[in-house]
Amino acid sequence: SRICQDIINNGKAGTKAQCLKMATDSLKEGKSVFIDRCNLDRDQRSEFIKLGGPEVEVHAVVLELPAQVCISRSVKRTGHEGNLQGGRAAAVVNRMLQSKELPKVNEGLSRIMFCYNDADVENAVKTYSMLGPMDSLPSGCFGQKNSDTKSQPGIMKFFKKVTALPASSSNEATEATRKANEKVENFRAPPAKLGSTYIVPTLAFPSISTADFQFDIEKASDIIVETAEEFVPKLGTARLVLVDLSHGSKILSLVKAKASRKNIDSRRFFTFVGDITKLHSEGGLHCSVIANAANWRLKPGGGGVNAAIYKAAGPDLEAATRARANTLLPGKAVVVPLPSTCPLQNAQGITHVIHVLGPNMNPNRPNHLNNDYTKGCKTLREAYTSLFEGFLSIVQDQSKFPKRSSQATTSDSCENIKEDSERNIKKYKGLEHKAIANKLESGSVEDTRDSGKKMSKGWSSWALALHSIAMHPEKHENVVLESSDDIVVINDQYPKARKHLLVLARQESVDGLEDVRKENLQLLQEMHNVGLKWVEKFQNEDASLIFRLGYHSVPSMRQLHLHVISQDFESDNLKNKKHWNSFTSSFFRDSVDVLEEVKSQGKANVASEDLLKGELRCNRCRSAHPNIPKLKSHVRICRSHFPAHLLQNKRLVVRPVTLEP
């Protein structure tokens, strides 16, 4: 239905009330409604916007033409329904333009489309005319070139000076507008600033675990909608937006339908089709926070959303992430503020990335739940709860800042963001799974995994420290035992046995066993050979020593490293179940097996972290013990043979017995 106040009263001019009634009646009949009305300021359009709801989206198409074009067209037109033409029209248009206030999505609009020329108008008409009964358009603000909502300057001056308006083409007017907008763009404040124009705090997030982790989409959509329903009332004017690249996305369709059935406010929770790293520049959707479907190591790589976000953000995101956490548990999230130098902030206005890890149903990925959807649904719900809580913390902290002038300096703005981030991290540190914290002092590697001490100034976490040693062994001469183009050998400074070495790979982007592929086979063989060389050295000094060479399935330190460890486990540093099981269960992958697997199948198998929670069993006789002290007492006197599987394939390295002549 087209509703026009100029003809609403049986072909004659009517009232706004008549327009509202006709719009209401048409919507009840299931019709789409086109309000043909100026609606230049917020008050004029507010009552029409209120007609929207869970089943009704409210869109605005803004014809944003230069003042001279509007006046010229109104003067020259004939046969107008409201008889607004000629000289009278010029005066009316001029008066109305002075009170113009461009619409914003926070008024309750689902979509705003700006048109600046005839081509834009044609595109808008085409866009809406192609819609079918079941089709929808992405939400957000599209095509806006200049966010200034004030009336165009100099209208009165222009009107007073011009008595006879020359004919000017819309193309000329468009070119003038384009140049003016370019000037405004050059002086626009950075997206991170709190300017005079209010941007609704918005979290854009992908569907967690339904892609690579293969979580059931139907179950996932229920959890998304239920968790969003819980959080929307807490968020005030802030918005949650589920994003997917595909217009045919099943998860978007399911979530949209289920949210509608629950009558969730579509202005606060909606779906959007687009690239999550380009929502502002390509989709017109202003998002201050985006979520990343992260991996447990919080590292770049892989595919999908994680790879795209790290690529778009550049190295700033990885550095900012490492300052907050090194690993992440399923069901948890970590809030990472972006520095002002980050491309995502400069280009898209994104101030924070929230990493979130969901449950894994893919048997080829770590922590596979073996199709246990009871645990999986619980973990996914925890993941979305952690994500939304993290966003809520950002919203609450930002709301404490006073509104600032757009003249605020960049340094002031950045300082606010820094303070916001620090408060946010302190308040929501419980959302993060803090990785093992270690430090380096005067070139030595010091383990603080058990003490919980803070890292010393100037040093990174243990994970990045290993990476640093591997990449720059010359800077750590007092801890490096051996180095070559491919490897670096160091002592584990807190060894879990009498002899415990680490052979570090020097290759970039191979952080752990999961990253290893067939092209790394030569590197793995070199690491193994170097490990055997050191075993021979140690056994020449003490023939009783027996060794295993292997990798942790899920490393706690960044940079692929091979453990060369004696099987006596005599060490005060071996203090808990995790320490013990990481070397005595199938969580520890023998180097010889890894070599065979990579050679035959192109990658190594990795075991679940759940093995670290297993019983404390002797590494020889496999008897169970209640605690570490009793286990150690037993191990010292146990003379049983090692388990049969360790005696095969040279998994145990024993000094050959030489018979004297």
C-alpha positions as CSV (number, residue, x, y, z in Angstrom):
1,S,0.0,0.0,0.0
2,R,1.2,3.5,-0.9
3,I,0.3,6.1,1.8
4,C,0.5,9.8,0.8
5,Q,-1.0,12.5,3.0
6,D,-1.7,14.7,-0.1
7,I,-4.4,12.2,-1.3
8,I,-5.2,10.2,1.9
9,N,-8.7,11.8,2.2
10,N,-10.5,10.4,-0.8
11,G,-8.0,11.9,-3.2
12,K,-7.5,15.1,-1.3
13,A,-5.1,16.2,1.4
14,G,-5.7,14.6,4.8
15,T,-4.0,14.3,8.2
16,K,-1.2,12.4,9.7
17,A,-3.6,10.4,11.8
18,Q,-5.3,9.2,8.7
19,C,-2.0,8.0,7.3
20,L,-1.2,6.2,10.5
21,K,-4.6,4.4,10.5
22,M,-4.2,3.3,6.9
23,A,-0.7,2.0,7.6
24,T,-1.9,0.1,10.6
25,D,-4.8,-1.5,8.7
26,S,-2.6,-2.4,5.8
27,L,0.0,-4.1,8.0
28,K,-2.8,-6.1,9.7
29,E,-3.8,-7.3,6.3
30,G,-0.3,-8.6,5.7
31,K,0.7,-5.9,3.2
32,S,3.9,-4.1,2.8
33,V,3.5,-0.3,3.3
34,F,5.2,2.5,1.5
35,I,5.0,5.9,3.3
36,D,5.3,8.6,0.7
37,R,6.0,11.4,3.1
38,C,8.9,13.8,3.8
39,N,9.5,12.8,7.4
40,L,12.4,15.2,7.6
41,D,12.9,15.1,11.3
42,R,12.8,12.5,14.0
43,D,9.5,13.7,15.5
44,Q,7.7,13.5,12.1
45,R,8.7,9.9,11.5
46,S,8.6,8.5,15.1
47,E,5.0,7.4,15.1
48,F,5.4,5.6,11.8
49,I,8.5,3.8,13.1
50,K,6.6,2.6,16.1
51,L,4.4,0.5,13.8
52,G,7.4,-1.8,13.4
53,G,7.9,-4.9,15.5
54,P,9.1,-8.5,15.5
55,E,7.1,-9.2,12.3
56,V,7.5,-5.8,10.7
57,E,10.8,-4.3,9.6
58,V,11.0,-0.5,9.1
59,H,13.2,0.7,6.3
60,A,14.0,4.3,5.2
61,V,15.1,5.3,1.7
62,V,16.7,8.8,2.0
63,L,16.8,11.0,-1.1
64,E,19.7,13.2,-0.1
65,L,20.1,15.7,-3.0
66,P,21.8,19.1,-2.9
67,A,19.5,22.0,-1.9
68,Q,19.7,23.6,-5.3
69,V,18.5,20.5,-7.0
70,C,15.6,20.0,-4.6
71,I,14.5,23.6,-5.1
72,S,15.0,23.6,-8.9
73,R,12.9,20.4,-9.3
74,S,10.1,21.6,-7.0
75,V,9.8,24.9,-8.9
76,K,9.8,23.3,-12.4
77,R,7.4,20.4,-11.7
78,T,3.7,20.3,-12.7
79,G,0.8,18.2,-11.8
80,H,2.0,17.5,-8.3
81,E,-0.6,15.8,-6.1
82,G,-0.4,18.4,-3.4
83,N,0.0,21.3,-5.8
84,L,3.4,22.0,-4.3
85,Q,5.1,23.6,-7.3
86,G,6.3,26.9,-8.7
87,G,7.5,29.7,-6.4
88,R,5.5,28.5,-3.5
89,A,7.3,25.2,-3.6
90,A,10.7,26.8,-3.4
91,A,9.8,28.6,-0.2
92,V,8.4,25.4,1.4
93,V,11.3,23.3,0.4
94,N,13.8,25.9,1.7
95,R,12.0,26.1,5.0
96,M,11.8,22.3,5.5
97,L,15.4,21.7,4.5
98,Q,16.6,23.9,7.4
99,S,15.1,21.4,9.9
100,K,16.3,18.3,8.2
101,E,17.5,15.5,10.5
102,L,18.8,12.4,8.8
103,P,17.5,9.1,10.2
104,K,19.6,6.7,12.2
105,V,19.1,3.1,13.0
106,N,18.9,3.7,16.7
107,E,15.5,5.3,16.1
108,G,14.2,1.8,15.4
109,L,14.9,1.5,11.7
110,S,16.1,-1.9,10.5
111,R,17.6,-0.5,7.3
112,I,18.5,2.9,5.9
113,M,19.5,3.4,2.2
114,F,20.9,6.7,1.0
115,C,20.4,7.9,-2.6
116,Y,22.6,10.8,-3.9
117,N,21.8,10.7,-7.6
118,D,19.5,9.1,-10.2
119,A,21.6,6.0,-10.4
120,D,21.2,5.5,-6.6
121,V,17.5,5.9,-6.9
122,E,17.3,3.4,-9.8
123,N,19.3,0.9,-7.7
124,A,16.9,1.4,-4.7
125,V,13.8,0.9,-6.9
126,K,15.4,-2.2,-8.4
127,T,16.4,-3.6,-5.0
128,Y,12.9,-3.4,-3.6
129,S,11.0,-4.4,-6.7
130,M,12.9,-7.7,-6.9
131,L,11.9,-8.7,-3.4
132,G,9.6,-11.8,-3.2
133,P,7.2,-12.6,-0.4
134,M,9.8,-14.5,1.6
135,D,12.8,-12.4,0.8
136,S,14.5,-10.0,3.1
137,L,17.3,-7.4,2.9
138,P,20.4,-7.0,5.1
139,S,19.9,-4.7,8.1
140,G,22.1,-1.6,8.6
141,C,22.9,1.8,7.1
142,F,23.9,1.7,3.4
143,G,25.4,4.2,1.1
144,Q,25.8,7.1,3.5
145,K,28.6,9.5,2.5
146,N,28.4,12.2,5.1
147,S,27.0,11.5,8.5
148,D,26.4,15.2,9.3
149,T,22.7,15.5,10.1
150,K,22.5,19.3,9.9
151,S,20.8,21.1,7.1
152,Q,23.0,21.9,4.1
153,P,24.7,25.3,4.6
154,G,23.8,28.4,2.7
155,I,20.3,27.4,1.7
156,M,18.8,30.8,2.7
157,K,21.7,32.7,1.1
158,F,21.2,30.6,-2.0
159,F,17.5,31.2,-2.0
160,K,17.7,34.9,-1.5
161,K,20.3,35.4,-4.3
162,V,18.6,33.3,-6.9
163,T,15.4,34.4,-8.6
164,A,15.5,32.3,-11.7
165,L,17.1,29.0,-11.2
166,P,19.2,27.7,-14.1
167,A,18.6,24.2,-15.3
168,S,21.3,22.0,-13.8
169,S,21.6,18.3,-14.4
170,S,21.5,15.9,-11.5
171,N,24.9,14.7,-12.5
172,E,26.5,18.1,-12.0
173,A,24.8,18.4,-8.6
174,T,26.0,14.9,-7.7
175,E,29.6,15.9,-8.6
176,A,29.4,19.0,-6.4
177,T,28.0,16.9,-3.6
178,R,30.8,14.3,-4.0
179,K,33.5,17.0,-3.8
180,A,31.8,18.5,-0.7
181,N,31.6,15.1,0.9
182,E,35.3,14.5,0.2
183,K,36.2,17.6,2.1
184,V,34.1,16.6,5.0
185,E,35.6,13.1,5.0
186,N,39.1,14.6,5.3
187,F,38.2,16.2,8.6
188,R,36.1,13.4,10.0
189,A,37.2,12.1,13.4
190,P,38.7,8.6,13.6
191,P,36.0,5.9,14.2
192,A,37.3,5.1,17.7
193,K,36.5,8.6,19.0
194,L,33.4,9.4,20.9
195,G,32.0,12.1,18.6
196,S,28.9,14.2,18.5
197,T,27.1,11.5,16.4
198,Y,26.0,8.6,18.6
199,I,26.8,5.2,17.3
200,V,24.7,2.4,18.8
201,P,27.1,-0.1,20.5
202,T,26.8,-3.2,18.3
203,L,28.3,-6.7,18.6
204,A,28.6,-8.6,15.3
205,F,29.2,-12.3,15.8
206,P,29.4,-15.4,13.6
207,S,27.7,-18.7,14.4
208,I,30.1,-20.5,16.8
209,S,31.1,-24.1,16.2
210,T,28.7,-24.8,13.3
211,A,31.3,-24.6,10.5
212,D,34.6,-26.4,11.0
213,F,33.5,-27.8,14.4
214,Q,30.4,-29.4,12.8
215,F,27.9,-28.6,15.5
216,D,24.3,-29.3,14.7
217,I,22.8,-26.1,13.2
218,E,19.3,-26.7,14.5
219,K,20.5,-27.1,18.1
220,A,22.9,-24.1,17.7
221,S,20.1,-21.8,16.4
222,D,18.0,-22.6,19.5
223,I,21.0,-21.7,21.8
224,I,21.7,-18.5,20.0
225,V,18.1,-17.3,20.2
226,E,17.6,-18.3,23.8
227,T,20.9,-16.7,24.9
228,A,20.1,-13.5,22.9
229,E,16.6,-13.4,24.5
230,E,18.2,-13.4,27.9
231,F,20.8,-10.7,27.2
232,V,18.8,-8.2,25.0
233,P,16.9,-6.7,28.0
234,K,20.3,-6.1,29.7
235,L,21.9,-4.3,26.8
236,G,19.8,-1.1,26.7
237,T,20.1,0.3,23.2
238,A,23.0,-1.9,22.3
239,R,22.5,-4.5,19.5
240,L,23.5,-8.1,18.8
241,V,23.9,-9.0,15.1
242,L,24.4,-12.6,13.8
243,V,26.5,-12.4,10.7
244,D,27.1,-14.8,7.8
245,L,28.7,-14.4,4.4
246,S,25.9,-16.2,2.5
247,H,22.5,-14.9,1.6
248,G,21.3,-18.6,1.6
249,S,22.7,-19.2,5.1
250,K,20.6,-21.8,6.9
251,I,21.7,-20.6,10.4
252,L,20.6,-17.0,9.6
253,S,17.2,-18.2,8.4
254,L,16.6,-20.4,11.5
255,V,17.7,-17.8,13.9
256,K,15.6,-15.1,12.3
257,A,12.5,-17.3,12.3
258,K,12.9,-18.4,15.9
259,A,13.7,-14.9,17.1
260,S,10.5,-13.7,15.5
261,R,8.4,-16.4,17.1
262,K,9.8,-15.4,20.5
263,N,9.0,-11.7,19.7
264,I,12.6,-10.6,20.4
265,D,13.0,-6.9,19.5
266,S,14.3,-7.0,15.9
267,R,16.0,-3.6,16.4
268,R,18.2,-5.1,19.2
269,F,18.8,-8.6,17.8
270,F,18.9,-9.3,14.1
271,T,20.8,-11.1,11.3
272,F,23.0,-9.6,8.7
273,V,24.7,-10.9,5.5
274,G,28.2,-9.7,4.9
275,D,31.9,-10.0,5.6
276,I,32.4,-9.5,9.3
277,T,35.6,-7.6,8.7
278,K,34.0,-5.1,6.3
279,L,30.6,-4.5,7.8
280,H,30.9,-0.7,7.8
281,S,32.8,-0.1,4.6
282,E,30.8,-2.6,2.5
283,G,27.6,-3.2,4.4
284,G,27.0,0.2,6.1
285,L,26.6,-1.5,9.5
286,H,28.4,0.3,12.3
287,C,29.8,-2.3,14.7
288,S,32.1,-1.4,17.6
289,V,32.8,-5.0,18.6
290,I,33.2,-8.2,16.6
291,A,33.5,-11.8,17.8
292,N,36.0,-14.2,16.5
293,A,35.4,-18.0,16.3
294,A,38.9,-18.7,17.7
295,N,41.0,-21.8,18.0
296,W,42.2,-22.9,21.5
297,R,45.7,-21.5,20.8
298,L,44.3,-18.0,20.0
299,K,46.5,-17.9,16.9
300,P,46.0,-16.9,13.3
301,G,45.6,-19.5,10.6
302,G,43.1,-22.2,9.7
303,G,40.2,-20.8,7.7
304,G,36.9,-19.0,7.9
305,V,36.2,-16.2,10.3
306,N,39.4,-16.7,12.4
307,A,41.7,-16.3,9.5
308,A,39.8,-13.4,8.0
309,I,39.8,-11.4,11.2
310,Y,43.5,-11.9,11.9
311,K,44.3,-11.0,8.3
312,A,42.2,-7.8,8.4
313,A,43.5,-6.8,11.8
314,G,47.2,-7.3,11.0
315,P,49.8,-8.1,13.6
316,D,48.3,-5.7,16.1
317,L,45.5,-8.2,17.0
318,E,47.9,-11.1,17.7
319,A,50.1,-8.9,19.9
320,A,47.0,-7.5,21.8
321,T,45.7,-11.0,22.2
322,R,48.9,-12.4,23.6
323,A,48.9,-9.6,26.2
324,R,45.6,-11.0,27.5
325,A,45.8,-14.8,27.1
326,N,47.7,-17.5,25.3
327,T,45.0,-20.3,25.2
328,L,41.3,-20.6,25.5
329,L,39.0,-23.3,27.0
330,P,35.8,-24.3,25.2
331,G,32.9,-22.3,26.5
332,K,35.1,-19.3,27.4
333,A,35.7,-15.9,25.8
334,V,38.4,-13.2,26.1
335,V,37.9,-9.5,25.4
336,V,40.8,-7.9,23.4
337,P,40.9,-4.1,23.0
338,L,42.4,-3.1,19.6
339,P,45.1,-0.5,19.6
340,S,44.5,2.7,17.6
341,T,47.0,1.6,15.0
342,C,44.9,-1.5,14.1
343,P,43.5,-1.4,10.5
344,L,40.2,-2.8,11.8
345,Q,39.7,0.2,14.1
346,N,40.8,2.7,11.5
347,A,38.8,1.3,8.6
348,Q,35.8,-0.2,10.3
349,G,35.5,1.6,13.7
350,I,36.0,-1.7,15.6
351,T,37.4,-1.1,19.1
352,H,37.3,-4.6,20.5
353,V,37.6,-8.2,19.3
354,I,36.1,-10.9,21.6
355,H,37.7,-14.4,21.0
356,V,35.3,-17.2,21.8
357,L,35.8,-21.0,21.6
358,G,32.8,-23.3,21.2
359,P,32.5,-27.1,21.5
360,N,34.0,-29.4,18.8
361,M,32.1,-32.2,17.2
362,N,34.7,-32.7,14.4
363,P,36.8,-35.8,15.2
364,N,39.7,-34.3,13.2
365,R,40.0,-31.4,15.6
366,P,41.3,-31.1,19.2
367,N,38.9,-31.8,22.1
368,H,36.4,-33.8,20.1
369,L,33.2,-34.5,22.1
370,N,32.4,-37.7,20.4
371,N,28.9,-36.6,19.5
372,D,28.0,-35.8,23.1
373,Y,25.4,-33.1,22.6
374,T,24.5,-32.9,26.3
375,K,28.0,-31.6,27.0
376,G,28.2,-29.8,23.6
377,C,25.0,-27.8,24.1
378,K,26.1,-26.9,27.6
379,T,29.5,-25.7,26.3
380,L,28.0,-23.7,23.4
381,R,25.5,-22.0,25.8
382,E,28.5,-21.1,28.0
383,A,30.4,-19.8,25.0
384,Y,27.5,-17.4,24.0
385,T,27.0,-16.4,27.6
386,S,30.7,-15.5,27.9
387,L,30.6,-13.6,24.6
388,F,27.6,-11.5,25.5
389,E,28.9,-10.9,29.0
390,G,32.1,-9.6,27.5
391,F,30.2,-7.3,25.2
392,L,28.0,-6.1,28.1
393,S,31.1,-5.2,30.1
394,I,32.3,-3.1,27.2
395,V,28.9,-1.4,26.8
396,Q,28.7,-0.6,30.6
397,D,32.2,0.8,30.7
398,Q,31.7,3.0,27.6
399,S,28.5,4.3,29.1
400,K,30.5,5.8,32.0
401,F,32.3,8.2,29.6
402,P,30.6,11.6,29.1
403,K,29.6,12.5,25.6
404,R,32.6,14.1,23.9
405,S,32.8,16.8,21.2
406,S,33.9,15.7,17.8
407,Q,36.8,18.1,18.3
408,A,38.4,15.7,20.9
409,T,41.9,14.9,20.1
410,T,43.1,11.5,19.0
411,S,45.2,11.1,22.1
412,D,42.3,11.8,24.4
413,S,40.2,9.3,22.6
414,C,42.8,6.6,22.7
415,E,43.4,7.2,26.4
416,N,39.7,6.7,27.0
417,I,39.8,3.4,25.1
418,K,42.8,2.3,27.0
419,E,41.2,3.1,30.4
420,D,38.0,1.3,29.2
421,S,40.0,-1.7,28.2
422,E,41.9,-2.0,31.4
423,R,38.8,-1.7,33.5
424,N,37.1,-4.3,31.3
425,I,39.9,-6.8,31.6
426,K,40.0,-6.5,35.3
427,K,36.3,-6.9,35.7
428,Y,36.0,-9.8,33.3
429,K,39.2,-11.6,33.8
430,G,37.1,-14.5,34.8
431,L,36.0,-14.9,31.2
432,E,39.5,-15.7,30.1
433,H,41.3,-18.9,30.4
434,K,44.7,-17.6,31.4
435,A,47.5,-19.5,29.8
436,I,50.5,-20.6,31.8
437,A,52.5,-17.6,32.8
438,N,56.3,-17.8,32.6
439,K,59.1,-15.4,32.4
440,L,62.7,-14.9,31.3
441,E,65.2,-13.2,33.5
442,S,68.7,-12.3,32.3
443,G,68.4,-14.8,29.4
444,S,67.3,-17.7,31.6
445,V,63.9,-19.4,31.2
446,E,62.0,-19.5,34.5
447,D,58.9,-21.5,35.1
448,T,56.1,-19.8,37.0
449,R,53.3,-22.1,36.0
450,D,52.7,-23.2,39.6
451,S,53.5,-20.0,41.4
452,G,51.1,-17.8,39.4
453,K,53.7,-15.0,39.5
454,K,53.3,-12.1,37.1
455,M,55.7,-11.9,34.1
456,S,58.7,-9.7,34.6
457,K,58.8,-6.4,32.7
458,G,60.1,-6.5,29.2
459,W,59.4,-10.3,28.7
460,S,56.6,-12.0,27.0
461,S,54.7,-15.1,28.1
462,W,56.4,-18.5,28.0
463,A,54.8,-19.2,24.7
464,L,56.2,-16.2,23.0
465,A,59.5,-16.7,24.8
466,L,60.1,-20.0,23.2
467,H,59.3,-18.5,19.9
468,S,61.7,-15.7,20.5
469,I,64.5,-18.2,21.4
470,A,63.8,-20.2,18.3
471,M,63.9,-17.2,16.0
472,H,66.8,-15.4,17.7
473,P,69.0,-17.9,19.5
474,E,71.9,-15.5,19.3
475,K,70.1,-13.3,21.9
476,H,69.9,-16.2,24.4
477,E,73.4,-17.7,24.3
478,N,73.3,-18.5,28.0
479,V,70.4,-20.9,27.6
480,V,71.0,-22.3,24.1
481,L,72.9,-25.6,24.1
482,E,72.9,-26.0,20.3
483,S,71.6,-24.2,17.3
484,S,71.5,-24.7,13.5
485,D,69.4,-23.3,10.7
486,D,66.6,-25.7,11.6
487,I,66.7,-26.3,15.4
488,V,67.6,-24.9,18.8
489,V,68.3,-27.0,21.8
490,I,67.7,-25.8,25.4
491,N,67.2,-27.3,28.8
492,D,63.8,-27.2,30.2
493,Q,64.6,-24.9,33.1
494,Y,62.0,-26.7,35.3
495,P,62.6,-30.3,34.1
496,K,60.3,-33.0,35.0
497,A,63.1,-35.6,35.2
498,R,66.8,-35.9,35.8
499,K,67.4,-35.1,32.1
500,H,64.9,-33.0,30.2
501,L,65.7,-31.1,27.0
502,L,63.6,-29.2,24.4
503,V,64.4,-29.3,20.7
504,L,62.8,-26.3,19.2
505,A,61.9,-26.0,15.5
506,R,63.0,-22.7,13.9
507,Q,60.3,-22.7,11.3
508,E,57.7,-19.9,11.4
509,S,54.0,-20.8,11.6
510,V,54.6,-24.3,13.1
511,D,53.4,-23.7,16.6
512,G,52.5,-27.2,17.6
513,L,51.8,-30.7,16.5
514,E,48.5,-29.8,14.9
515,D,50.3,-27.5,12.4
516,V,52.6,-30.2,11.2
517,R,52.1,-31.4,7.6
518,K,54.0,-33.6,5.1
519,E,56.2,-30.7,4.0
520,N,57.6,-30.6,7.6
521,L,58.7,-34.2,7.6
522,Q,62.4,-33.3,7.0
523,L,62.3,-30.9,9.9
524,L,60.7,-33.5,12.2
525,Q,63.4,-36.0,11.3
526,E,66.1,-33.5,12.0
527,M,64.6,-32.8,15.4
528,H,64.4,-36.5,16.2
529,N,68.0,-37.1,15.1
530,V,69.2,-34.2,17.3
531,G,67.3,-35.6,20.2
532,L,68.9,-39.0,19.7
533,K,72.3,-37.4,19.6
534,W,71.7,-35.8,23.0
535,V,70.3,-39.1,24.4
536,E,73.6,-40.8,23.4
537,K,75.6,-38.1,25.2
538,F,73.6,-38.5,28.4
539,Q,73.7,-42.3,28.3
540,N,77.5,-42.1,27.8
541,E,77.5,-40.3,31.1
542,D,75.0,-42.5,32.8
543,A,74.1,-45.8,31.1
544,S,71.1,-46.4,33.4
545,L,69.1,-43.5,31.8
546,I,66.2,-44.5,29.6
547,F,64.6,-41.9,27.4
548,R,61.4,-41.1,25.4
549,L,61.3,-38.5,22.6
550,G,57.9,-36.9,21.9
551,Y,55.5,-34.1,21.7
552,H,52.5,-32.9,23.7
553,S,49.3,-33.2,21.8
554,V,48.2,-29.8,23.0
555,P,51.3,-27.7,23.7
556,S,51.2,-25.0,26.4
557,M,54.0,-23.1,24.7
558,R,54.1,-21.6,21.2
559,Q,56.6,-23.1,18.8
560,L,56.9,-26.7,17.9
561,H,59.2,-28.4,20.4
562,L,60.3,-32.0,21.0
563,H,60.7,-33.2,24.6
564,V,63.7,-35.4,25.3
565,I,63.0,-36.7,28.8
566,S,64.4,-39.5,30.9
567,Q,61.9,-41.9,32.4
568,D,63.0,-41.7,36.0
569,F,60.8,-38.6,36.6
570,E,63.0,-37.6,39.6
571,S,62.2,-33.9,39.9
572,D,60.8,-31.5,42.5
573,N,59.2,-29.7,39.6
574,L,56.8,-32.5,38.9
575,K,54.1,-31.4,41.2
576,N,50.6,-32.3,39.9
577,K,48.5,-34.6,37.8
578,K,48.8,-32.5,34.7
579,H,52.5,-32.7,34.8
580,W,52.5,-36.4,35.2
581,N,49.9,-37.3,32.7
582,S,51.3,-35.0,30.0
583,F,54.4,-37.4,29.9
584,T,52.9,-40.8,30.8
585,S,49.6,-41.0,29.0
586,S,48.8,-41.1,25.3
587,F,48.7,-37.3,25.4
588,F,52.4,-37.6,24.9
589,R,53.0,-38.5,21.2
590,D,56.2,-40.5,20.6
591,S,58.4,-38.9,17.9
592,V,58.7,-42.2,16.0
593,D,54.9,-42.5,15.7
594,V,54.6,-38.8,14.6
595,L,57.1,-39.4,11.9
596,E,55.2,-42.5,10.6
597,E,51.9,-40.7,10.7
598,V,53.1,-37.6,8.9
599,K,54.8,-39.8,6.3
600,S,51.7,-41.9,5.7
601,Q,48.8,-39.6,6.2
602,G,50.3,-36.1,5.9
603,K,49.6,-35.1,9.5
604,A,50.0,-36.3,13.1
605,N,47.2,-37.5,15.3
606,V,46.6,-35.5,18.5
607,A,45.0,-36.6,21.7
608,S,42.4,-34.9,23.9
609,E,43.4,-32.7,26.9
610,D,40.9,-34.8,28.9
611,L,43.7,-37.4,29.3
612,L,45.4,-34.9,31.6
613,K,42.6,-35.5,34.1
614,G,43.1,-39.3,34.2
615,E,44.3,-41.4,37.2
616,L,47.8,-41.2,38.5
617,R,49.4,-44.4,37.3
618,C,52.9,-45.7,37.5
619,N,54.7,-45.4,34.1
620,R,56.0,-48.9,34.5
621,C,53.5,-51.3,36.2
622,R,50.5,-49.0,35.6
623,S,49.3,-49.2,39.3
624,A,47.1,-46.4,40.4
625,H,48.0,-44.0,43.3
626,P,45.9,-41.3,45.1
627,N,48.4,-38.4,45.0
628,I,51.8,-37.3,43.6
629,P,53.9,-38.0,46.8
630,K,52.7,-41.6,47.0
631,L,53.1,-42.0,43.2
632,K,56.7,-40.7,43.4
633,S,57.5,-43.0,46.3
634,H,56.3,-46.0,44.3
635,V,58.1,-45.0,41.1
636,R,61.4,-44.8,42.9
637,I,61.3,-48.5,43.9
638,C,59.3,-50.0,41.0
639,R,61.4,-52.3,38.9
640,S,58.6,-53.7,36.6
641,H,59.0,-53.8,32.9
642,F,57.7,-50.9,30.9
643,P,54.3,-51.4,29.1
644,A,54.6,-53.6,26.0
645,H,53.7,-50.8,23.5
646,L,56.6,-48.7,24.8
647,L,59.0,-51.5,24.1
648,Q,58.0,-51.5,20.4
649,N,59.1,-49.3,17.5
650,K,62.0,-47.8,19.5
651,R,59.7,-45.6,21.6
652,L,62.0,-46.2,24.5
653,V,65.7,-45.3,23.9
654,V,67.8,-47.7,26.0
655,R,71.6,-47.8,25.9
656,P,72.7,-51.0,24.1
657,V,74.4,-53.6,26.3
658,T,77.9,-54.3,25.2
659,L,79.4,-57.7,26.2
660,E,83.0,-57.7,27.2
661,P,85.1,-60.3,25.4
